[in-house]
Protein backbone atom coordinates (compact mmCIF):
# COMPACT_ATOMS: atom_id res chain seq x y z
CA UNK A 1 0.00 0.00 0.00
CA UNK A 2 2.81 2.45 0.74
CA UNK A 3 4.52 4.69 -1.79
CA UNK A 4 8.15 5.76 -1.74
CA UNK A 5 9.88 9.14 -1.80
CA UNK A 6 8.37 11.63 -4.20
CA UNK A 7 5.37 9.46 -4.93
CA UNK A 8 1.67 9.59 -4.32
CA UNK A 9 -0.65 6.65 -3.96
CA UNK A 10 -3.99 5.45 -2.68
CA UNK A 11 -4.68 2.67 -0.28
CA UNK A 12 -7.14 1.26 2.18
CA UNK A 13 -6.71 1.41 5.94
CA UNK A 14 -9.40 -0.05 8.17
CA UNK A 15 -11.86 -0.21 5.27
CA UNK A 16 -11.39 3.48 4.43
CA UNK A 17 -9.67 4.83 1.31
CA UNK A 18 -6.70 7.14 1.87
CA UNK A 19 -4.60 9.24 -0.50
CA UNK A 20 -0.92 9.25 0.38
CA UNK A 21 2.14 11.35 -0.40
CA UNK A 22 5.73 10.56 0.48
CA UNK A 23 8.42 13.23 0.39
CA UNK A 24 11.84 14.06 1.77
CA UNK A 25 13.72 17.26 2.46
CA UNK A 26 17.13 18.19 3.81
CA UNK A 27 17.42 20.07 7.09
CA UNK A 28 20.71 21.85 7.80
CA UNK A 29 21.06 20.26 11.22
CA UNK A 30 19.12 17.00 11.01
CA UNK A 31 20.08 15.95 7.48
CA UNK A 32 17.52 14.19 5.30
CA UNK A 33 14.05 13.94 6.83
CA UNK A 34 11.31 11.95 5.17
CA UNK A 35 7.60 12.26 5.75
CA UNK A 36 4.71 10.02 4.86
CA UNK A 37 1.31 11.77 4.69
CA UNK A 38 -2.05 10.00 4.44
CA UNK A 39 -5.37 11.84 3.96
CA UNK A 40 -9.01 10.82 4.06
CA UNK A 41 -12.31 12.67 4.47
CA UNK A 42 -14.89 12.10 7.19
CA UNK A 43 -18.38 13.54 6.81
CA UNK A 44 -20.35 14.33 9.94
CA UNK A 45 -23.77 15.84 9.22
CA UNK A 46 -23.05 18.94 7.10
CA UNK A 47 -19.33 19.13 7.97
CA UNK A 48 -16.56 17.45 5.99
CA UNK A 49 -13.41 16.91 8.02
CA UNK A 50 -10.06 16.04 6.50
CA UNK A 51 -8.08 13.53 8.53
CA UNK A 52 -4.30 13.64 8.07
CA UNK A 53 -1.80 11.10 9.37
CA UNK A 54 1.89 12.04 9.17
CA UNK A 55 4.89 9.91 10.03
CA UNK A 56 8.48 11.16 9.86
CA UNK A 57 11.76 9.28 9.54
CA UNK A 58 15.45 10.06 9.38
CA UNK A 59 16.82 9.51 5.89
CA UNK A 60 19.48 7.09 7.12
CA UNK A 61 16.78 4.99 8.85
CA UNK A 62 14.22 5.06 6.06
CA UNK A 63 13.78 1.32 5.57
CA UNK A 64 13.58 0.55 9.30
CA UNK A 65 11.38 3.50 10.23
CA UNK A 66 9.12 3.11 7.20
CA UNK A 67 8.08 -0.32 8.44
CA UNK A 68 7.25 1.12 11.85
CA UNK A 69 5.20 3.94 10.30
CA UNK A 70 3.33 1.40 8.12
CA UNK A 71 2.44 -0.60 11.23
CA UNK A 72 1.11 2.44 13.07
CA UNK A 73 -0.94 3.62 10.06
CA UNK A 74 -2.34 0.12 9.48
CA UNK A 75 -3.52 -0.04 13.10
CA UNK A 76 -5.58 3.18 12.90
CA UNK A 77 -9.36 3.12 12.82
CA UNK A 78 -11.54 6.18 12.24
CA UNK A 79 -15.06 5.82 13.55
CA UNK A 80 -17.83 7.21 11.35
C-alpha positions as CSV (number, residue, x, y, z in Angstrom):
1,X,0.0,0.0,0.0
2,X,2.8,2.5,0.7
3,X,4.5,4.7,-1.8
4,X,8.1,5.8,-1.7
5,X,9.9,9.1,-1.8
6,X,8.4,11.6,-4.2
7,X,5.4,9.5,-4.9
8,X,1.7,9.6,-4.3
9,X,-0.7,6.6,-4.0
10,X,-4.0,5.5,-2.7
11,X,-4.7,2.7,-0.3
12,X,-7.1,1.3,2.2
13,X,-6.7,1.4,5.9
14,X,-9.4,-0.1,8.2
15,X,-11.9,-0.2,5.3
16,X,-11.4,3.5,4.4
17,X,-9.7,4.8,1.3
18,X,-6.7,7.1,1.9
19,X,-4.6,9.2,-0.5
20,X,-0.9,9.3,0.4
21,X,2.1,11.3,-0.4
22,X,5.7,10.6,0.5
23,X,8.4,13.2,0.4
24,X,11.8,14.1,1.8
25,X,13.7,17.3,2.5
26,X,17.1,18.2,3.8
27,X,17.4,20.1,7.1
28,X,20.7,21.9,7.8
29,X,21.1,20.3,11.2
30,X,19.1,17.0,11.0
31,X,20.1,15.9,7.5
32,X,17.5,14.2,5.3
33,X,14.1,13.9,6.8
34,X,11.3,12.0,5.2
35,X,7.6,12.3,5.8
36,X,4.7,10.0,4.9
37,X,1.3,11.8,4.7
38,X,-2.0,10.0,4.4
39,X,-5.4,11.8,4.0
40,X,-9.0,10.8,4.1
41,X,-12.3,12.7,4.5
42,X,-14.9,12.1,7.2
43,X,-18.4,13.5,6.8
44,X,-20.3,14.3,9.9
45,X,-23.8,15.8,9.2
46,X,-23.0,18.9,7.1
47,X,-19.3,19.1,8.0
48,X,-16.6,17.5,6.0
49,X,-13.4,16.9,8.0
50,X,-10.1,16.0,6.5
51,X,-8.1,13.5,8.5
52,X,-4.3,13.6,8.1
53,X,-1.8,11.1,9.4
54,X,1.9,12.0,9.2
55,X,4.9,9.9,10.0
56,X,8.5,11.2,9.9
57,X,11.8,9.3,9.5
58,X,15.5,10.1,9.4
59,X,16.8,9.5,5.9
60,X,19.5,7.1,7.1
61,X,16.8,5.0,8.8
62,X,14.2,5.1,6.1
63,X,13.8,1.3,5.6
64,X,13.6,0.5,9.3
65,X,11.4,3.5,10.2
66,X,9.1,3.1,7.2
67,X,8.1,-0.3,8.4
68,X,7.2,1.1,11.9
69,X,5.2,3.9,10.3
70,X,3.3,1.4,8.1
71,X,2.4,-0.6,11.2
72,X,1.1,2.4,13.1
73,X,-0.9,3.6,10.1
74,X,-2.3,0.1,9.5
75,X,-3.5,0.0,13.1
76,X,-5.6,3.2,12.9
77,X,-9.4,3.1,12.8
78,X,-11.5,6.2,12.2
79,X,-15.1,5.8,13.6
80,X,-17.8,7.2,11.4
